[in-house]
Amino acid sequence: MCGIVGLFLKDKALEPQLGALLTDMLITMTDRGPDSAGIAIYSDYSEGNGKLTVQSDNPESAYPGLDSQLSEALNAEVSIRVLDTHAVLETAVEKTAQARSILTTLRPGLRVMSAGESIEIFKEVGLPKNVADRFEIAKMSGSHGIGHTRMATESAVTTEGAHPFSTGPDQCLVHNGSLSNHNSLRRKLIREGVQIESLNDTEVGAAYLTWKMQNGATLGEALTSSLEDLDGFFTFVVGTKDGFGVVRDPIACKPAVMAETDQYVAFGSEYRALVNLPGIEDAKVWEPEPATVYFWNH
Amino acid sequence: MQTYDLEANGLRGLNETLHAQSETTNQTVWEVVNPKGSHAIAVGLDAPIEVTVKGSTGYYCAGMNQQATIRVEGSAGPGVAENMMSGTVIIDGDASQYAGATGHGGLLVIKGNASSRCGISMKGIDIVVHGNIGHMSAFMAQAGNLVVCGDAGDALGDSLYEACLFVRGSVKSLGADCIEKELRPEHIEILKDLLDRAGADAKPEEFKRYGSARQLYNFDVDNAAAY
C-alpha cells in the first residue's frame, strides 16, 4: 500500500511550521504504511554550503569526533548535527564529493542518505509517529518536504528499503506501488555502471532517474521517459532543490490527491492527510491525471 | 434532524446508529459532521433515510446502500457507492476511481468529475456524471445506464456486456468490443428521466449512445486461433 505526503510552501510565513504540518500528514498515513517512514526536508539553503545526511547503525561510535576528523582530511570546516541514527554534515559545497569518498574509509558502514545544498533525508524502520519523534521532524522548518509511510511488498523492512531515495544532488523520490520489471532494469543499470545497493524496486526507479539525468535528461524528461521504461504500478513524488513533481502510471490505481491554495501545494495519498492544513476548506482539490507529469517550482 | 459528529464519536458508532434505523423510523434525516476524509462512511444502510455528509469522504462511502439517500457535500474517495443495491447517492464534488463499481441498482449522481474505472462491472445501477469520467470506465459493465455530460477517457466500455453508455462530449477511445449505436426514442426517454432525476442541465438529443458489439462475450469459432 504505502502512503505519500508532500508540502510545497508558497507562503514564507508558513516555513517555520513545515515540519509540524508534514508530521501531522505523515502520522495520518500510518495505516497505509506502518513499517517504516521517512521524510525529505528542504531547508536552510545558503550559498556555497553543502550538506550530507548520513545514517549509522551504531551512532554512538560513528559520530563522536567525525566532524574534526573529516575537517582535517578535507582541510575545510565541517559541522555536524546528530539526530538519532542520522547526522547532517555541513561543509563547503565543492568539498562534498570529496567528503563522501573520505567517509567510505573514515567510517565504513556509514550510509549516505542525501547530498546537496538544501536536502536532508531522515528515514527509519518503525511507526511513522515514532520515526517523526526520533528525528524531531515537527520542529523543522523549510520550504518544502516529502514524506513516506511504507508497507513493504518488494523487499525487506530495513532502513535502506525505506523511502525517500536520493536520486542525485538535492533530489529524492518516494513511491507508492510496485515495479514489476525492476530485476531486469537493475541488471541493465548495473551494466551501465550505476550503483544500486538493495533489492528494493523503488531504488531501481530512483537509480533509473539518476541515470537518465546523468545522460543529459532534465528531471521532467526523466519522469516522462519513466512512463515508457518502468512497468508496474506507481505514483511517484519527486523533490528538487526548489520544487516538487508528481507522476502516476497510466493505469493510475495508486491513489493521489492534490490541494492548492495561495499558501501551498500539497500532496496526499488520501484526502485524510490534507484535512488539517490551513485553509483546506477553500483549497482547489483534485486528483492528478494518469501519465501526466506535474511540477511546481519556487 | 439528527446530527452525528464523526470526529468526536467515531465511525463504528455512526454505522451502527444508521444500521439501527428501520423502515418505520421517525429519525429520517441525518447529518454527519467532521467527516475529514474518513473511510466507509454510511456503509450498508437499509432504510429510507436521508444522510448528508458535511465534507469530503475517503474510501467506500455509501457502499452497499439500500433505500437510503446519501449526499456528500464535498468530494468522495475511491469506491463511492460500490455495490449499491437501491436508493440514491449524490456527490456534490468529484468522485475518485471506481465510483459505483459493481452496483446492482439505485442512482449515483456525481456533480463534478469521476476519475478512472467509473461504473466498472456495473450490474444495474444508473450513474449520472455531470462532468467528465476517466479511463477504463464501464469496464465489463453488465447492466444499467452510465450517463456522462462531459467527456470520457480512454478505453470506454472495454469488454462491455449489456450496460448502456451515453456520452455528451468526446470519447478519447473506445475499449474492445464497445461501439457507437443508434440513439432511439426509447433511449431519449431513459436519458430524459435520468437527467431530470440527477438535476443535470443537458438535452437528451445531445448524447451519443455506446454499447456492446457482442463480438467478445460469445465464443466465435473464427477466433479459435486467438486462444
Interface residues (C-beta under 8 A of the other chain):
Chain A: P250 I251 A252 C253 P255 V257 E270 Y271 R272 A273 L274 V275 V285 W286 E287 E289 P290
Chain B: K36 G37 S38 S56 G58 Y59 S75 G77 P78 G93 D94 S96 Q97 S115 S116 G134 H135
